[in-house]
Amino acid sequence: MARIPVSGINDQALQAFGSGVREVISGLDPNGDGRIFYLTQLIVANESLTAQADVELWDIDEATASDGDTTSRGKIIVGPGDTVQVTWGDGEMPFVLNCCASTTAGTVAIGGAFASGYLA
């Protein structure tokens, strides 16, 4: 299968996990397309000037998120008022269902997360 490059932003602010996870790339549906999404870059901006954002990545769909889920793919810490860029090598960060995120604090607003990668 050919690689299809994709990139985009979140169209909803990130929330605490118990309140639901949000797609990192709005409208991305690798599971529905029968593909796997490989995340290669993520840029996250924390608009809060007082609270650190602990952004956790999940391999789940927005609709299936629930407390106690064990599909975490990692955590990125973004200091108050800071922006962090993380890159992964080819094939290091696969998402089978969907690439979603939550945050414990801080403010990652609409458009505050930009991701790129490819579908294969």
C-alpha positions in Angstrom: 0.0 0.0 0.0 1.3 3.5 -0.8 2.0 6.1 1.8 -0.4 9.0 2.0 1.0 12.1 3.8 -1.4 13.8 6.1 -1.3 16.8 8.5 -3.7 18.9 10.3 -4.9 20.5 13.6 -7.3 19.7 16.4 -10.8 21.2 15.9 -11.7 20.9 19.6 -9.8 22.0 22.7 -8.1 19.2 24.5 -9.8 18.1 27.8 -9.1 15.9 30.8 -9.3 12.2 29.8 -12.4 11.6 31.9 -14.2 14.3 29.9 -13.2 12.7 26.6 -10.2 12.6 24.2 -10.1 14.7 21.0 -8.6 13.9 17.6 -5.2 15.4 17.1 -5.9 15.7 13.3 -9.6 16.6 12.8 -11.4 14.1 10.6 -8.6 11.5 10.5 -10.1 8.0 10.5 -7.4 5.5 9.8 -9.4 2.5 11.1 -12.4 3.5 8.9 -10.0 3.7 5.9 -8.4 0.3 6.7 -5.0 1.9 7.2 -2.6 2.7 10.0 -1.6 6.3 10.8 2.1 6.8 11.6 2.7 10.0 13.6 6.0 11.7 12.7 5.7 15.2 14.2 3.5 16.8 16.8 3.6 20.5 17.9 1.6 21.4 21.0 1.0 25.0 22.3 -0.1 25.5 25.9 -1.9 28.9 26.2 -2.1 28.8 30.0 0.5 31.0 31.6 0.2 29.3 35.0 -0.5 25.6 34.4 1.7 22.9 32.8 -0.1 20.8 30.2 0.5 17.0 30.4 -0.7 16.0 26.9 -1.3 12.2 26.6 -1.7 10.5 23.3 -4.2 7.7 22.8 -4.8 5.0 20.2 -8.6 5.2 20.4 -11.5 6.8 18.8 -13.2 9.9 20.4 -16.4 7.9 20.9 -14.8 5.0 22.6 -12.7 6.8 25.3 -13.4 5.9 28.9 -11.7 6.0 32.3 -9.3 3.2 32.8 -8.4 2.9 29.1 -5.0 1.4 28.6 -4.2 2.5 25.0 -1.9 5.4 26.0 1.0 5.9 23.5 2.9 8.4 25.6 2.9 11.8 27.3 4.3 15.1 26.3 4.9 17.8 28.9 4.3 21.4 27.8 5.3 24.2 30.2 3.1 27.2 30.9 2.9 29.5 27.9 5.3 27.2 26.0 5.2 25.3 22.7 6.8 21.9 22.2 7.7 20.0 19.0 8.3 16.3 19.1 9.4 14.1 16.2 9.4 10.3 15.8 11.3 8.2 13.3 9.7 6.3 10.5 7.2 3.7 11.9 7.9 4.5 15.6 4.5 5.8 16.5 1.6 3.9 14.9 -2.1 4.5 15.6 -4.5 1.8 14.5 -7.8 3.2 15.6 -7.1 7.0 15.7 -4.6 9.5 17.1 -6.3 11.3 20.0 -5.1 13.3 22.9 -6.1 14.6 26.3 -4.5 16.9 28.9 -4.5 17.0 32.7 -4.2 20.8 32.9 -3.1 23.7 30.9 -4.9 25.0 27.8 -4.5 23.4 24.4 -7.1 25.3 22.4 -8.6 24.7 19.0 -5.6 24.7 16.6 -3.2 24.3 19.5 -2.0 20.9 18.3 -0.5 20.4 14.8 0.4 16.9 13.7 1.8 15.3 10.6 2.5 11.8 9.5 1.3 9.3 6.9 -1.3 6.6 6.3 0.0 3.2 5.2 
